[in-house]
């Protein structure tokens, strides 16, 4: 009886050791969620959902603009005096993409769109989301 008890204890110790070895050897698959930073209401300059002018400032400054560039100040892109190669490129773009890819490729993404045509109450309006 005593021998059986020793064997059981020995077997139990071996099993515990094996379980501990497996637990340490298994890769840690669970990724912890980021901890949300609690900001006191006194530290926040604005209400939640509102931002200061500094927070809304673009990270990068806009490149210098050429007022004579194609599409600048909201002016139309003229495609009247195109060379033969440019006309073929324009037609290929319209056939392939169903829009004027020729003009789109030449108009700057950083262009000035001209004066704001929205009604004054919408220019600085606050919108509730």
N, CA, C and O atoms as CSV, one atom per row, in Angstrom:
chain,resi,resn,atom,element,x,y,z
A,1,UNK,N,N,0.821,-1.183,0.000
A,1,UNK,CA,C,0.000,0.000,0.000
A,1,UNK,C,C,0.869,1.252,0.000
A,1,UNK,O,O,0.620,2.216,-0.725
A,2,UNK,N,N,1.885,1.200,0.830
A,2,UNK,CA,C,2.805,2.341,0.905
A,2,UNK,C,C,3.551,2.519,-0.414
A,2,UNK,O,O,3.844,3.638,-0.834
A,3,UNK,N,N,3.849,1.402,-1.049
A,3,UNK,CA,C,4.551,1.439,-2.327
A,3,UNK,C,C,3.658,2.082,-3.394
A,3,UNK,O,O,4.128,2.886,-4.198
A,4,UNK,N,N,2.365,1.723,-3.397
A,4,UNK,CA,C,1.423,2.322,-4.343
A,4,UNK,C,C,1.325,3.828,-4.146
A,4,UNK,O,O,1.249,4.589,-5.110
A,5,UNK,N,N,1.329,4.250,-2.882
A,5,UNK,CA,C,1.239,5.680,-2.572
A,5,UNK,C,C,2.474,6.415,-3.077
A,5,UNK,O,O,2.367,7.524,-3.601
A,6,UNK,N,N,3.648,5.801,-2.920
A,6,UNK,CA,C,4.885,6.415,-3.411
A,6,UNK,C,C,4.851,6.523,-4.925
A,6,UNK,O,O,5.258,7.537,-5.494
A,7,UNK,N,N,4.359,5.459,-5.583
A,7,UNK,CA,C,4.274,5.469,-7.049
A,7,UNK,C,C,3.295,6.548,-7.531
A,7,UNK,O,O,3.556,7.247,-8.510
A,8,UNK,N,N,2.156,6.669,-6.816
A,8,UNK,CA,C,1.171,7.686,-7.191
A,8,UNK,C,C,1.746,9.088,-7.009
A,8,UNK,O,O,1.564,9.952,-7.866
A,9,UNK,N,N,2.437,9.312,-5.897
A,9,UNK,CA,C,3.043,10.624,-5.656
A,9,UNK,C,C,4.100,10.941,-6.705
A,9,UNK,O,O,4.207,12.065,-7.195
A,10,UNK,N,N,4.890,9.896,-7.037
A,10,UNK,CA,C,5.934,10.086,-8.041
A,10,UNK,C,C,5.296,10.427,-9.396
A,10,UNK,O,O,5.757,11.325,-10.101
A,11,UNK,N,N,4.235,9.701,-9.745
A,11,UNK,CA,C,3.549,9.937,-11.014
A,11,UNK,C,C,2.917,11.339,-11.020
A,11,UNK,O,O,2.985,12.056,-12.018
A,12,UNK,N,N,2.308,11.710,-9.901
A,12,UNK,CA,C,1.696,13.034,-9.796
A,12,UNK,C,C,2.744,14.135,-9.956
A,12,UNK,O,O,2.501,15.124,-10.647
A,13,UNK,N,N,3.900,13.970,-9.327
A,13,UNK,CA,C,4.987,14.943,-9.466
A,13,UNK,C,C,5.465,15.040,-10.910
A,13,UNK,O,O,5.728,16.137,-11.403
A,14,UNK,N,N,5.581,13.898,-11.595
A,14,UNK,CA,C,5.999,13.896,-13.002
A,14,UNK,C,C,4.978,14.635,-13.880
A,14,UNK,O,O,5.347,15.392,-14.778
A,15,UNK,N,N,3.689,14.400,-13.602
A,15,UNK,CA,C,2.644,15.066,-14.387
A,15,UNK,C,C,2.666,16.579,-14.170
A,15,UNK,O,O,2.548,17.348,-15.124
A,16,UNK,N,N,2.816,17.003,-12.918
A,16,UNK,CA,C,2.880,18.438,-12.642
A,16,UNK,C,C,4.076,19.085,-13.323
A,16,UNK,O,O,3.974,20.184,-13.869
A,17,UNK,N,N,5.200,18.401,-13.284
A,17,UNK,CA,C,6.404,18.926,-13.932
A,17,UNK,C,C,6.196,19.038,-15.443
A,17,UNK,O,O,6.602,20.023,-16.059
A,18,UNK,N,N,5.557,18.016,-16.041
A,18,UNK,CA,C,5.299,18.037,-17.480
A,18,UNK,C,C,4.347,19.179,-17.847
A,18,UNK,O,O,4.564,19.880,-18.835
A,19,UNK,N,N,3.295,19.363,-17.047
A,19,UNK,CA,C,2.343,20.444,-17.311
A,19,UNK,C,C,3.033,21.795,-17.216
A,19,UNK,O,O,2.813,22.663,-18.061
A,20,UNK,N,N,3.862,21.984,-16.204
A,20,UNK,CA,C,4.585,23.250,-16.057
A,20,UNK,C,C,5.546,23.480,-17.212
A,20,UNK,O,O,5.701,24.611,-17.674
A,21,UNK,N,N,6.199,22.410,-17.687
A,21,UNK,CA,C,7.109,22.541,-18.828
A,21,UNK,C,C,6.350,22.927,-20.095
A,21,UNK,O,O,6.808,23.768,-20.868
A,22,UNK,N,N,5.190,22.310,-20.302
A,22,UNK,CA,C,4.393,22.621,-21.491
A,22,UNK,C,C,3.910,24.069,-21.429
A,22,UNK,O,O,3.961,24.792,-22.424
A,23,UNK,N,N,3.441,24.484,-20.256
A,23,UNK,CA,C,2.928,25.844,-20.098
A,23,UNK,C,C,4.014,26.875,-20.406
A,23,UNK,O,O,3.734,27.901,-21.027
A,24,UNK,N,N,5.249,26.611,-19.976
A,24,UNK,CA,C,6.348,27.539,-20.242
A,24,UNK,C,C,6.802,27.492,-21.694
A,24,UNK,O,O,7.286,28.490,-22.227
A,25,UNK,N,N,6.645,26.324,-22.342
A,25,UNK,CA,C,7.123,26.166,-23.710
A,25,UNK,C,C,6.132,26.701,-24.742
A,25,UNK,O,O,6.529,27.019,-25.862
A,26,UNK,N,N,4.859,26.806,-24.388
A,26,UNK,CA,C,3.854,27.268,-25.349
A,26,UNK,C,C,4.071,28.743,-25.670
A,26,UNK,O,O,4.342,29.544,-24.776
A,27,UNK,N,N,3.950,29.098,-26.945
A,27,UNK,CA,C,4.096,30.514,-27.298
A,27,UNK,C,C,2.939,31.323,-26.724
A,27,UNK,O,O,1.821,30.830,-26.580
A,28,UNK,N,N,3.233,32.541,-26.411
A,28,UNK,CA,C,2.219,33.434,-25.861
A,28,UNK,C,C,1.421,34.006,-27.033
A,28,UNK,O,O,1.881,34.936,-27.695
A,29,UNK,N,N,0.254,33.470,-27.290
A,29,UNK,CA,C,-0.548,33.863,-28.442
A,29,UNK,C,C,-1.483,35.033,-28.136
A,29,UNK,O,O,-1.827,35.803,-29.033
A,30,UNK,N,N,-1.884,35.166,-26.912
A,30,UNK,CA,C,-2.830,36.221,-26.567
A,30,UNK,C,C,-2.119,37.569,-26.556
A,30,UNK,O,O,-1.124,37.754,-25.854
A,31,UNK,N,N,-2.632,38.489,-27.329
A,31,UNK,CA,C,-2.075,39.832,-27.372
A,31,UNK,C,C,-2.964,40.711,-26.507
A,31,UNK,O,O,-4.183,40.736,-26.678
A,32,UNK,N,N,-2.362,41.414,-25.601
A,32,UNK,CA,C,-3.133,42.268,-24.705
A,32,UNK,C,C,-3.642,43.508,-25.424
A,32,UNK,O,O,-2.936,44.094,-26.245
A,33,UNK,N,N,-4.849,43.897,-25.118
A,33,UNK,CA,C,-5.423,45.110,-25.697
A,33,UNK,C,C,-4.709,46.326,-25.127
A,33,UNK,O,O,-4.256,46.292,-23.983
A,34,UNK,N,N,-4.601,47.399,-25.905
A,34,UNK,CA,C,-3.938,48.597,-25.378
A,34,UNK,C,C,-4.729,49.163,-24.208
A,34,UNK,O,O,-5.957,49.091,-24.166
A,35,UNK,N,N,-4.013,49.712,-23.288
A,35,UNK,CA,C,-4.639,50.291,-22.108
A,35,UNK,C,C,-5.106,51.698,-22.455
A,35,UNK,O,O,-4.323,52.530,-22.914
A,36,UNK,N,N,-6.382,51.949,-22.231
A,36,UNK,CA,C,-6.939,53.268,-22.524
A,36,UNK,C,C,-6.409,54.271,-21.512
A,36,UNK,O,O,-6.447,54.037,-20.304
A,37,UNK,N,N,-5.920,55.382,-22.023
A,37,UNK,CA,C,-5.395,56.417,-21.141
A,37,UNK,C,C,-6.544,57.284,-20.663
A,37,UNK,O,O,-7.286,57.856,-21.461
A,38,UNK,N,N,-6.677,57.370,-19.369
A,38,UNK,CA,C,-7.718,58.220,-18.799
A,38,UNK,C,C,-7.177,59.634,-18.660
A,38,UNK,O,O,-6.160,59.870,-18.008
A,39,UNK,N,N,-7.875,60.561,-19.284
A,39,UNK,CA,C,-7.471,61.961,-19.220
A,39,UNK,C,C,-8.485,62.681,-18.346
A,39,UNK,O,O,-9.692,62.595,-18.573
A,40,UNK,N,N,-7.987,63.383,-17.357
A,40,UNK,CA,C,-8.881,64.155,-16.502
A,40,UNK,C,C,-9.561,65.233,-17.325
A,40,UNK,O,O,-8.984,65.765,-18.273
A,41,UNK,N,N,-10.795,65.551,-16.954
A,41,UNK,CA,C,-11.537,66.596,-17.663
A,41,UNK,C,C,-10.824,67.937,-17.561
A,41,UNK,O,O,-10.944,68.769,-18.460
A,42,UNK,N,N,-10.072,68.160,-16.462
A,42,UNK,CA,C,-9.355,69.419,-16.290
A,42,UNK,C,C,-8.180,69.550,-17.234
A,42,UNK,O,O,-7.784,70.663,-17.580
A,43,UNK,N,N,-7.609,68.411,-17.664
A,43,UNK,CA,C,-6.454,68.446,-18.571
A,43,UNK,C,C,-6.874,68.678,-20.016
A,43,UNK,O,O,-6.102,69.236,-20.796
A,44,UNK,N,N,-8.077,68.262,-20.386
A,44,UNK,CA,C,-8.544,68.402,-21.761
A,44,UNK,C,C,-8.990,69.831,-22.019
A,44,UNK,O,O,-9.830,70.352,-21.286
A,45,UNK,N,N,-8.442,70.482,-23.053
A,45,UNK,CA,C,-8.804,71.868,-23.329
A,45,UNK,C,C,-10.215,72.015,-23.906
A,45,UNK,O,O,-10.819,73.079,-23.776
A,46,UNK,N,N,-10.750,70.965,-24.541
A,46,UNK,CA,C,-12.070,71.052,-25.167
A,46,UNK,C,C,-12.927,69.874,-24.716
A,46,UNK,O,O,-12.426,68.901,-24.152
A,47,UNK,N,N,-14.216,69.980,-24.972
A,47,UNK,CA,C,-15.108,68.866,-24.703
A,47,UNK,C,C,-14.771,67.719,-25.638
A,47,UNK,O,O,-14.158,67.916,-26.687
A,48,UNK,N,N,-15.178,66.519,-25.247
A,48,UNK,CA,C,-14.916,65.363,-26.087
A,48,UNK,C,C,-15.631,65.549,-27.423
A,48,UNK,O,O,-16.805,65.919,-27.453
A,49,UNK,N,N,-14.931,65.296,-28.523
A,49,UNK,CA,C,-15.489,65.483,-29.854
A,49,UNK,C,C,-15.180,66.844,-30.453
A,49,UNK,O,O,-15.426,67.062,-31.640
A,50,UNK,N,N,-14.645,67.763,-29.662
A,50,UNK,CA,C,-14.238,69.080,-30.149
A,50,UNK,C,C,-12.722,69.169,-30.046
A,50,UNK,O,O,-12.122,68.551,-29.167
A,51,UNK,N,N,-12.106,69.924,-30.927
A,51,UNK,CA,C,-10.657,69.997,-30.975
A,51,UNK,C,C,-10.200,71.448,-31.017
A,51,UNK,O,O,-10.907,72.328,-31.509
A,52,UNK,N,N,-9.011,71.676,-30.492
A,52,UNK,CA,C,-8.434,73.014,-30.550
A,52,UNK,C,C,-7.892,73.254,-31.956
A,52,UNK,O,O,-7.743,72.315,-32.738
A,53,UNK,N,N,-7.601,74.502,-32.271
A,53,UNK,CA,C,-7.047,74.834,-33.589
A,53,UNK,C,C,-5.701,74.149,-33.794
A,53,UNK,O,O,-5.378,73.742,-34.910
A,54,UNK,N,N,-4.912,74.017,-32.727
A,54,UNK,CA,C,-3.602,73.363,-32.837
A,54,UNK,C,C,-3.762,71.881,-33.163
A,54,UNK,O,O,-2.959,71.324,-33.911
A,55,UNK,N,N,-4.794,71.234,-32.609
A,55,UNK,CA,C,-5.018,69.815,-32.886
A,55,UNK,C,C,-5.494,69.589,-34.313
A,55,UNK,O,O,-5.249,68.527,-34.884
A,56,UNK,N,N,-6.166,70.566,-34.892
A,56,UNK,CA,C,-6.686,70.432,-36.249
A,56,UNK,C,C,-5.713,70.900,-37.321
A,56,UNK,O,O,-5.983,70.745,-38.512
A,57,UNK,N,N,-4.585,71.468,-36.912
A,57,UNK,CA,C,-3.597,71.968,-37.871
A,57,UNK,C,C,-3.000,70.788,-38.643
A,57,UNK,O,O,-2.664,69.772,-38.034
A,58,UNK,N,N,-2.862,70.899,-39.969
A,58,UNK,CA,C,-2.269,69.810,-40.749
A,58,UNK,C,C,-0.835,69.519,-40.306
A,58,UNK,O,O,-0.114,70.415,-39.867
A,59,UNK,N,N,-0.441,68.273,-40.427
A,59,UNK,CA,C,0.911,67.868,-40.040
A,59,UNK,C,C,1.932,68.464,-41.002
A,59,UNK,O,O,2.988,68.933,-40.578
A,60,UNK,N,N,1.621,68.448,-42.289
A,60,UNK,CA,C,2.526,68.990,-43.304
A,60,UNK,C,C,1.941,70.269,-43.886
A,60,UNK,O,O,0.726,70.386,-44.049
A,61,UNK,N,N,2.801,71.217,-44.194
A,61,UNK,CA,C,2.352,72.449,-44.834
A,61,UNK,C,C,2.069,72.186,-46.305
A,61,UNK,O,O,2.674,71.311,-46.925
A,62,UNK,N,N,1.148,72.955,-46.845
A,62,UNK,CA,C,0.781,72.835,-48.243
A,62,UNK,C,C,1.919,73.373,-49.113
A,62,UNK,O,O,2.500,74.406,-48.782
A,63,UNK,N,N,2.248,72.700,-50.210
A,63,UNK,CA,C,3.316,73.209,-51.078
A,63,UNK,C,C,2.894,74.523,-51.741
A,63,UNK,O,O,1.702,74.815,-51.839
A,64,UNK,N,N,3.872,75.316,-52.196
A,64,UNK,CA,C,3.528,76.582,-52.862
A,64,UNK,C,C,2.666,76.318,-54.097
A,64,UNK,O,O,2.841,75.315,-54.788
A,65,UNK,N,N,1.736,77.231,-54.361
A,65,UNK,CA,C,0.790,77.029,-55.451
A,65,UNK,C,C,1.077,77.966,-56.612
A,65,UNK,O,O,1.452,79.124,-56.425
A,66,UNK,N,N,0.894,77.444,-57.802
A,66,UNK,CA,C,1.047,78.228,-59.022
A,66,UNK,C,C,-0.354,78.596,-59.505
A,66,UNK,O,O,-1.139,77.713,-59.850
A,67,UNK,N,N,-0.672,79.873,-59.535
A,67,UNK,CA,C,-2.022,80.300,-59.930
A,67,UNK,C,C,-2.290,80.071,-61.416
A,67,UNK,O,O,-3.438,80.150,-61.855
A,68,UNK,N,N,-1.250,79.792,-62.188
A,68,UNK,CA,C,-1.422,79.530,-63.621
A,68,UNK,C,C,-1.426,78.039,-63.941
A,68,UNK,O,O,-1.532,77.664,-65.109
A,69,UNK,N,N,-1.316,77.194,-62.943
A,69,UNK,CA,C,-1.290,75.746,-63.157
A,69,UNK,C,C,-2.667,75.264,-63.619
A,69,UNK,O,O,-3.672,75.920,-63.345
A,70,UNK,N,N,-2.725,74.123,-64.320
A,70,UNK,CA,C,-4.018,73.598,-64.779
A,70,UNK,C,C,-4.962,73.335,-63.605
A,70,UNK,O,O,-4.583,72.683,-62.632
A,71,UNK,N,N,-6.183,73.842,-63.699
A,71,UNK,CA,C,-7.188,73.618,-62.665
A,71,UNK,C,C,-7.055,74.490,-61.435
A,71,UNK,O,O,-7.831,74.326,-60.493
A,72,UNK,N,N,-6.094,75.422,-61.403
A,72,UNK,CA,C,-5.892,76.274,-60.229
A,72,UNK,C,C,-7.053,77.253,-60.081
A,72,UNK,O,O,-7.640,77.687,-61.072
A,73,UNK,N,N,-7.374,77.593,-58.851
A,73,UNK,CA,C,-8.450,78.536,-58.503
A,73,UNK,C,C,-9.799,78.109,-59.061
A,73,UNK,O,O,-10.660,78.950,-59.314
A,74,UNK,N,N,-9.987,76.822,-59.252
A,74,UNK,CA,C,-11.272,76.317,-59.726
A,74,UNK,C,C,-11.514,76.513,-61.207
A,74,UNK,O,O,-12.623,76.276,-61.686
A,75,UNK,N,N,-10.487,76.945,-61.955
A,75,UNK,CA,C,-10.653,77.154,-63.395
A,75,UNK,C,C,-10.680,75.802,-64.112
A,75,UNK,O,O,-10.098,74.823,-63.645
A,76,UNK,N,N,-11.361,75.772,-65.244
A,76,UNK,CA,C,-11.479,74.541,-66.023
A,76,UNK,C,C,-10.143,74.172,-66.657
A,76,UNK,O,O,-9.319,75.040,-66.945
A,77,UNK,N,N,-9.944,72.886,-66.869
A,77,UNK,CA,C,-8.757,72.395,-67.568
A,77,UNK,C,C,-9.085,72.383,-69.054
A,77,UNK,O,O,-10.015,71.700,-69.482
A,78,UNK,N,N,-8.336,73.126,-69.830
A,78,UNK,CA,C,-8.595,73.258,-71.271
A,78,UNK,C,C,-7.906,72.122,-72.029
A,78,UNK,O,O,-6.717,71.863,-71.840
A,79,UNK,N,N,-8.674,71.452,-72.889
A,79,UNK,CA,C,-8.107,70.384,-73.719
A,79,UNK,C,C,-8.335,70.699,-75.204
A,79,UNK,O,O,-8.567,69.793,-76.004
A,80,UNK,N,N,-8.268,71.967,-75.562
A,80,UNK,CA,C,-8.543,72.361,-76.949
A,80,UNK,C,C,-7.310,72.297,-77.840
A,80,UNK,O,O,-7.417,71.860,-78.985
A,81,UNK,N,N,-6.155,72.711,-77.362
A,81,UNK,CA,C,-4.953,72.771,-78.198
A,81,UNK,C,C,-4.000,71.630,-77.856
A,81,UNK,O,O,-2.870,71.870,-77.431
A,82,UNK,N,N,-4.447,70.403,-78.039
A,82,UNK,CA,C,-3.609,69.246,-77.711
A,82,UNK,C,C,-2.885,68.755,-78.953
A,82,UNK,O,O,-3.394,68.853,-80.070
A,83,UNK,N,N,-1.685,68.223,-78.736
A,83,UNK,CA,C,-0.953,67.604,-79.846
A,83,UNK,C,C,-1.628,66.268,-80.175
A,83,UNK,O,O,-2.525,65.822,-79.459
A,84,UNK,N,N,-1.189,65.647,-81.253
A,84,UNK,CA,C,-1.776,64.372,-81.682
A,84,UNK,C,C,-1.565,63.304,-80.607
A,84,UNK,O,O,-2.480,62.537,-80.306
A,85,UNK,N,N,-0.350,63.252,-80.023
A,85,UNK,CA,C,-0.066,62.256,-78.982
A,85,UNK,C,C,-0.919,62.496,-77.736
A,85,UNK,O,O,-1.432,61.556,-77.130
A,86,UNK,N,N,-1.062,63.772,-77.364
A,86,UNK,CA,C,-1.875,64.102,-76.185
A,86,UNK,C,C,-3.349,63.764,-76.427
A,86,UNK,O,O,-4.034,63.285,-75.523
A,87,UNK,N,N,-3.832,64.012,-77.634
A,87,UNK,CA,C,-5.224,63.688,-77.964
A,87,UNK,C,C,-5.448,62.174,-77.891
A,87,UNK,O,O,-6.479,61.724,-77.391
A,88,UNK,N,N,-4.482,61.387,-78.389
A,88,UNK,CA,C,-4.598,59.924,-78.315
A,88,UNK,C,C,-4.572,59.455,-76.863
A,88,UNK,O,O,-5.326,58.560,-76.481
A,89,UNK,N,N,-3.700,60.064,-76.053
A,89,UNK,CA,C,-3.618,59.705,-74.633
A,89,UNK,C,C,-4.932,60.022,-73.923
A,89,UNK,O,O,-5.400,59.247,-73.090
A,90,UNK,N,N,-5.515,61.159,-74.259
A,90,UNK,CA,C,-6.801,61.552,-73.661
A,90,UNK,C,C,-7.891,60.554,-74.043
A,90,UNK,O,O,-8.665,60.128,-73.185
A,91,UNK,N,N,-7.959,60.179,-75.308
A,91,UNK,CA,C,-8.984,59.236,-75.778
A,91,UNK,C,C,-8.791,57.851,-75.170
A,91,UNK,O,O,-9.767,57.189,-74.816
A,92,UNK,N,N,-7.528,57.405,-75.044
A,92,UNK,CA,C,-7.265,56.102,-74.404
A,92,UNK,C,C,-7.729,56.113,-72.950
A,92,UNK,O,O,-8.328,55.148,-72.475
A,93,UNK,N,N,-7.446,57.221,-72.240
A,93,UNK,CA,C,-7.861,57.328,-70.840
A,93,UNK,C,C,-9.368,57.320,-70.682
A,93,UNK,O,O,-9.897,56.692,-69.765
A,94,UNK,N,N,-10.073,58.029,-71.588
A,94,UNK,CA,C,-11.535,58.056,-71.518
A,94,UNK,C,C,-12.122,56.689,-71.847
A,94,UNK,O,O,-13.112,56.281,-71.240
A,95,UNK,N,N,-11.519,55.972,-72.808
A,95,UNK,CA,C,-12.019,54.643,-73.162
A,95,UNK,C,C,-11.756,53.635,-72.040
A,95,UNK,O,O,-12.597,52.784,-71.752
A,96,UNK,N,N,-10.594,53.737,-71.417
A,96,UNK,CA,C,-10.212,52.763,-70.383
A,96,UNK,C,C,-10.872,53.050,-69.036
A,96,UNK,O,O,-11.327,52.122,-68.367
A,97,UNK,N,N,-10.930,54.321,-68.625
A,97,UNK,CA,C,-11.379,54.665,-67.271
A,97,UNK,C,C,-12.752,55.332,-67.231
A,97,UNK,O,O,-13.315,55.504,-66.150
A,98,UNK,N,N,-13.301,55.711,-68.380
A,98,UNK,CA,C,-14.601,56.395,-68.473
A,98,UNK,C,C,-14.589,57.761,-67.794
A,98,UNK,O,O,-15.634,58.233,-67.347
A,99,UNK,N,N,-13.443,58.392,-67.713
A,99,UNK,CA,C,-13.338,59.790,-67.287
A,99,UNK,C,C,-12.068,60.357,-67.900
A,99,UNK,O,O,-11.248,59.611,-68.435
A,100,UNK,N,N,-11.902,61.653,-67.826
A,100,UNK,CA,C,-10.771,62.315,-68.459
A,100,UNK,C,C,-9.516,62.133,-67.608
A,100,UNK,O,O,-9.146,63.017,-66.835
A,101,UNK,N,N,-8.870,60.988,-67.754
A,101,UNK,CA,C,-7.660,60.689,-66.986
A,101,UNK,C,C,-6.521,61.614,-67.400
A,101,UNK,O,O,-5.639,61.908,-66.592
A,102,UNK,N,N,-6.530,62.070,-68.637
A,102,UNK,CA,C,-5.494,62.983,-69.115
A,102,UNK,C,C,-5.505,64.259,-68.278
A,102,UNK,O,O,-4.457,64.693,-67.798
A,103,UNK,N,N,-6.678,64.863,-68.100
A,103,UNK,CA,C,-6.789,66.083,-67.296
A,103,UNK,C,C,-6.536,65.779,-65.824
A,103,UNK,O,O,-5.863,66.548,-65.137
A,104,UNK,N,N,-7.066,64.673,-65.342
A,104,UNK,CA,C,-6.914,64.320,-63.925
A,104,UNK,C,C,-5.449,64.161,-63.539
A,104,UNK,O,O,-5.050,64.554,-62.442
A,105,UNK,N,N,-4.648,63.589,-64.432
A,105,UNK,CA,C,-3.223,63.391,-64.147
A,105,UNK,C,C,-2.447,64.705,-64.139
A,105,UNK,O,O,-1.365,64.776,-63.555
A,106,UNK,N,N,-2.975,65.730,-64.770
A,106,UNK,CA,C,-2.245,66.994,-64.870
A,106,UNK,C,C,-2.704,68.060,-63.876
A,106,UNK,O,O,-2.028,69.075,-63.705
A,107,UNK,N,N,-3.837,67.844,-63.224
A,107,UNK,CA,C,-4.336,68.805,-62.238
A,107,UNK,C,C,-3.728,68.466,-60.883
A,107,UNK,O,O,-3.745,67.309,-60.462
A,108,UNK,N,N,-3.191,69.473,-60.204
A,108,UNK,CA,C,-2.536,69.272,-58.908
A,108,UNK,C,C,-3.554,68.913,-57.832
A,108,UNK,O,O,-4.660,69.453,-57.800
A,109,UNK,N,N,-3.167,68.001,-56.959
A,109,UNK,CA,C,-4.011,67.663,-55.809
A,109,UNK,C,C,-4.000,68.780,-54.778
A,109,UNK,O,O,-4.904,68.867,-53.948
A,110,UNK,N,N,-2.997,69.626,-54.823
A,110,UNK,CA,C,-2.820,70.689,-53.831
A,110,UNK,C,C,-3.253,72.050,-54.371
A,110,UNK,O,O,-2.803,73.084,-53.877
A,111,UNK,N,N,-4.112,72.056,-55.370
A,111,UNK,CA,C,-4.519,73.318,-55.981
A,111,UNK,C,C,-5.507,74.069,-55.094
A,111,UNK,O,O,-6.180,73.482,-54.247
A,112,UNK,N,N,-5.575,75.367,-55.307
A,112,UNK,CA,C,-6.570,76.208,-54.654
A,112,UNK,C,C,-7.868,76.048,-55.429
A,112,UNK,O,O,-7.866,76.127,-56.658
A,113,UNK,N,N,-8.963,75.826,-54.740
A,113,UNK,CA,C,-10.231,75.596,-55.422
A,113,UNK,C,C,-11.020,76.871,-55.662
A,113,UNK,O,O,-12.146,76.817,-56.154
A,114,UNK,N,N,-10.446,78.015,-55.322
A,114,UNK,CA,C,-11.132,79.279,-55.533
A,114,UNK,C,C,-11.919,79.685,-54.307
A,114,UNK,O,O,-11.787,79.074,-53.247
A,115,UNK,N,N,-12.744,80.721,-54.446
A,115,UNK,CA,C,-13.494,81.216,-53.288
A,115,UNK,C,C,-14.519,80.184,-52.805
A,115,UNK,O,O,-15.035,79.383,-53.585
A,116,UNK,N,N,-14.796,80.226,-51.510
A,116,UNK,CA,C,-15.762,79.320,-50.900
A,116,UNK,C,C,-17.164,79.768,-51.290
A,116,UNK,O,O,-17.548,80.904,-51.011
A,117,UNK,N,N,-17.926,78.900,-51.926
A,117,UNK,CA,C,-19.258,79.258,-52.416
A,117,UNK,C,C,-20.373,78.825,-51.472
A,117,UNK,O,O,-21.551,78.979,-51.796
A,118,UNK,N,N,-20.019,78.287,-50.314
A,118,UNK,CA,C,-21.052,77.865,-49.364
A,118,UNK,C,C,-21.703,79.081,-48.711
A,118,UNK,O,O,-21.076,80.135,-48.600
A,119,UNK,N,N,-22.953,78.941,-48.281
A,119,UNK,CA,C,-23.586,80.032,-47.525
A,119,UNK,C,C,-22.812,80.291,-46.235
A,119,UNK,O,O,-22.242,79.356,-45.671
A,120,UNK,N,N,-22.774,81.541,-45.752
A,120,UNK,CA,C,-21.961,81.886,-44.579
A,120,UNK,C,C,-22.263,81.050,-43.341
A,120,UNK,O,O,-21.359,80.756,-42.560
A,121,UNK,N,N,-23.520,80.665,-43.153
A,121,UNK,CA,C,-23.840,79.889,-41.950
A,121,UNK,C,C,-23.230,78.488,-41.968
A,121,UNK,O,O,-23.139,77.847,-40.921
A,122,UNK,N,N,-22.814,78.003,-43.135
A,122,UNK,CA,C,-22.197,76.689,-43.225
A,122,UNK,C,C,-20.674,76.731,-43.182
A,122,UNK,O,O,-20.036,75.704,-42.952
A,123,UNK,N,N,-20.090,77.893,-43.398
A,123,UNK,CA,C,-18.633,77.995,-43.450
A,123,UNK,C,C,-18.010,77.651,-42.108
A,123,UNK,O,O,-17.060,76.871,-42.055
A,124,UNK,N,N,-18.525,78.217,-41.025
A,124,UNK,CA,C,-17.984,77.937,-39.700
A,124,UNK,C,C,-19.000,77.207,-38.840
A,124,UNK,O,O,-18.982,77.329,-37.615
A,125,UNK,N,N,-19.877,76.459,-39.466
A,125,UNK,CA,C,-20.934,75.758,-38.738
A,125,UNK,C,C,-20.405,74.597,-37.920
A,125,UNK,O,O,-19.408,73.966,-38.274
A,126,UNK,N,N,-21.084,74.331,-36.831
A,126,UNK,CA,C,-20.763,73.182,-35.989
A,126,UNK,C,C,-21.773,72.095,-36.336
A,126,UNK,O,O,-22.979,72.343,-36.337
A,127,UNK,N,N,-21.296,70.921,-36.622
A,127,UNK,CA,C,-22.175,69.831,-36.997
A,127,UNK,C,C,-22.140,68.772,-35.908
A,127,UNK,O,O,-21.067,68.371,-35.458
A,128,UNK,N,N,-23.295,68.328,-35.494
A,128,UNK,CA,C,-23.388,67.292,-34.462
A,128,UNK,C,C,-23.445,65.952,-35.167
A,128,UNK,O,O,-24.265,65.733,-36.058
A,129,UNK,N,N,-22.567,65.071,-34.757
A,129,UNK,CA,C,-22.505,63.752,-35.388
A,129,UNK,C,C,-23.186,62.751,-34.496
A,129,UNK,O,O,-23.252,61.569,-34.833
